[in-house]
Amino acid sequence: MTTPTETSGPPAGAQPDGASTTEPTKKIEGRSPGRIAWDRLKRDKIALAGGAVVILLILAAIFAPVLSSLFGHSPYDPHPDQINPDLGLPKGPFGGISSDFLLGVDPTFGRDVFSRILYGAQISLLVALLAAVLSVGIGVVMGIMAGYFGGWVDAIISRVMDILLAFPQLLFSIALVSVMPTSAFGIPDKWLRVMILAVVIGFFGWPYIGRIVRGQALSLRNREFVDAARSLGAGRAHILFRELLPNLVAPILVYATLIIPTNILNEAALSFLGAGVRPPTPSWGQMLSDAVKIYQADPTYMVIPGLAIFITVLAFNLFGDGLRDALDPKGN
């Protein structure tokens, strides 16, 4: 009896020899903490908008002479022909706004408000940035020393912080600036007052970041990487600035971003009270002080510098909040 011939071969649908049955997998790419923070920040459109406004403000302050010559006039040159001699107010509506004076003129001398806003941004941002650098520098050093060493070092630094936080900064600033000479060490009055304002605001601002850094250093000083560095014979300076400090970059960066708008408000308050730069050097706070006398007749002159301060502070705060969320390791 003949049987059917059996055929051998791979089953239907089987892959030939040597072919892989698994699909190619995607390559897993590691991301650095900076890349993770940037990816989080990119998702925050409000923070990016605030950062864009901050960059535009900084560029406008840097290129104030160029923008003033292209779209306005010198902030120091008076234009009495733009002032109504009978009323003592700018000619035309909204503070004299026209194609020649984009933001109008000041009611006293007829100076270009657009140029004075740009040059005022130089003063405000320069004082705020210098004060932030000073306060962050002192606060980081003092805070990290207090947190790491503890004991009597922590006690002394903490008491100094408490005294400075209770000190009447505004009264001291007014008293100091009022008795300063118009020039010293060959520095003109304008830049001398800028330096004084930055030193006063920055010196009284370091206890805030000092407390933050101290708290972070207290939680890090007993971590494994610090013990490992200590067991390998690393000195105190190495542990403070090579081991602890890199782990404090995120809170320091966030605080530095958030303290700048506070410094801008402090500079505007001091200029408003007459303790800032002297006229005719433009200053946002000084412009607000001048506008108080005539705001009922010419409210535009008060609104424009007020909006400049509001937009600048808001932009820095929005960017700082977004940066804080992006650098938060517990964030999504």
Buried (B, 14 or more C-beta within 10 A) or exposed (E): EEEEEEEEEEEEEEEEEEEEEEEEEEEEEEEEEEEBBEEBBEEBEEBBBBBEBBEEBEEBBBEBBEBBEEBBBBBBEBBEEBBEEEEEBBBBEBBBBBEEBBBBBBBBBBBBBBBBBBBBBBBBBBBBBBBBEBBBEBBBBBBBBBBBBBEEBBEEBBEBBEEBBEEEBBEEBBEBBEEBEEEEEEEEBBEBBBBBBBBBBBBBBBBBBBBBBBBBBBEBBEEEEBEEBBEEEBEEEBBBEEBBBEBBEBBBBBBBBBBBBBBBBBBBBBBBBBBBBBBBBBBBBBBBBBBEEBBEEBBBBBBBBBEBBEBBBEBBBBBBBBBBBBBBEEEE
